[in-house]
Structures are given as C-alpha cells and as structure tokens.
C-alpha cells in the first residue's frame, strides 16, 4: 500500500506522521518522501512499517523514491546469477575466488 493511501485511510496528516517517528522529523521530510524526491532511510522505514501495522511494506517505501527492481529476462542463468553490483566486491566466475575491489 502506498504511504499516502494509508495516511488518507487513517486520517493521518504529514505533521502527525512526522511526530510519531522517534526522533520526530519535519513535516517537510514526509512531504519529500511522498513526492519521491527523498528516500526513506532505514531507521524511519522500520518505524513506518510498525506504525502502519505492516500495511505499508519496505517494498512500498522503496518505491516511493522510484526504486524498482530490475527484471532479468535471462534468469535463471545456467552458470548462476552474475555479480552486477559495481560498488561491491568484484566477481568473476562462481568457481574462482572473489577478488576485492580496489
């Protein structure tokens, strides 16, 4: 469920939601989340899932900022899933040891 939909169904304003978080945040930050111009941080996401009783999920919160899981038409790969995380460790083949990024 979209956070905005949950807020509407439950009569919760941006200001009230901002105050329910610990530590409280600004109403403007909630507005940025709803507009998709800022990502919900992990600490806030954990609280939002709890506050909404799970009606708003981590996936819902990730999608607020336009994050979408990329579909891979070649899955499943015969050699296993390739490593495509350019910020993480470098992977070559599954049979070879991992090399740390420089």
C-alpha positions as CSV (number, residue, x, y, z in Angstrom):
1,X,0.0,0.0,0.0
2,X,1.3,3.5,-0.8
3,X,2.1,5.5,2.3
4,X,-0.1,8.3,1.1
5,X,-3.1,5.9,0.8
6,X,-2.5,4.6,4.3
7,X,-2.4,8.1,5.7
8,X,-5.6,9.1,3.9
9,X,-7.4,5.9,5.1
10,X,-6.3,6.5,8.7
11,X,-6.8,10.3,8.8
12,X,-3.1,10.9,9.5
13,X,-1.5,14.1,8.4
14,X,2.1,14.6,7.3
15,X,2.7,16.5,10.5
16,X,1.2,13.8,12.7
17,X,3.2,11.1,11.0
18,X,6.4,13.1,11.4
19,X,5.7,13.5,15.1
20,X,5.1,9.7,15.6
21,X,8.6,8.9,14.5
22,X,11.4,8.7,17.0
23,X,13.2,11.0,16.9
24,X,10.5,13.2,15.4
25,X,11.2,14.5,11.9
26,X,9.9,17.5,10.0
27,X,6.7,17.6,8.0
28,X,8.7,18.7,5.0
29,X,10.7,15.4,5.1
30,X,7.5,13.4,5.0
31,X,6.4,15.6,2.1
32,X,9.7,14.8,0.3
33,X,9.1,11.1,0.8
34,X,5.6,11.3,-0.7
35,X,6.8,13.3,-3.7
36,X,9.6,10.8,-4.3
37,X,12.3,13.4,-4.0
38,X,14.0,11.8,-1.0
39,X,14.4,8.2,0.0
40,X,13.1,6.9,3.3
41,X,16.1,6.0,5.5
42,X,16.2,2.5,7.1
43,X,15.6,3.7,10.6
44,X,12.4,5.6,9.5
45,X,11.3,2.7,7.3
46,X,11.4,0.2,10.2
47,X,9.2,2.6,12.2
48,X,6.8,3.3,9.4
49,X,6.2,-0.5,8.8
50,X,5.5,-0.8,12.5
51,X,3.3,2.3,12.7
52,X,1.2,1.1,9.8
53,X,0.9,-2.4,11.2
54,X,2.6,-3.7,8.1
55,X,0.1,-2.2,5.7
56,X,2.9,-0.2,4.2
57,X,5.9,-2.6,3.4
58,X,9.6,-2.0,2.9
59,X,9.0,-2.5,-0.8
60,X,6.3,0.2,-0.8
61,X,8.6,2.6,0.9
62,X,11.5,1.8,-1.6
63,X,9.1,2.5,-4.5
64,X,8.3,6.0,-3.1
65,X,11.7,7.2,-4.5
66,X,11.3,5.5,-7.8
67,X,13.4,2.5,-6.9
68,X,12.2,-0.5,-8.9
69,X,13.7,-4.0,-9.0
70,X,15.1,-4.6,-12.5
71,X,13.7,-7.6,-14.2
72,X,16.3,-10.0,-15.7
73,X,14.9,-11.8,-18.8
74,X,17.8,-14.2,-18.8
75,X,17.1,-15.6,-15.3
76,X,17.8,-18.3,-14.3
77,X,21.3,-18.2,-15.6
78,X,22.9,-21.6,-16.3
79,X,26.1,-20.5,-14.6
80,X,24.4,-19.0,-11.6
81,X,23.4,-15.3,-11.1
82,X,26.2,-13.0,-12.2
83,X,27.5,-10.3,-9.9
84,X,26.5,-6.9,-11.2
85,X,27.0,-4.8,-8.1
86,X,29.6,-2.4,-9.3
87,X,30.1,-0.9,-5.8
88,X,30.7,-4.3,-4.2
89,X,33.3,-7.0,-4.5
90,X,34.3,-8.0,-7.9
91,X,33.0,-11.4,-9.0
92,X,34.2,-13.4,-11.9
93,X,33.0,-16.9,-12.2
94,X,31.5,-18.9,-9.3
95,X,34.4,-21.4,-9.4
96,X,37.0,-18.7,-9.0
97,X,37.7,-17.0,-5.6
98,X,36.3,-13.5,-5.1
99,X,38.6,-10.5,-5.6
100,X,38.1,-7.4,-3.5
101,X,37.5,-4.2,-5.3
102,X,40.4,-1.8,-5.5
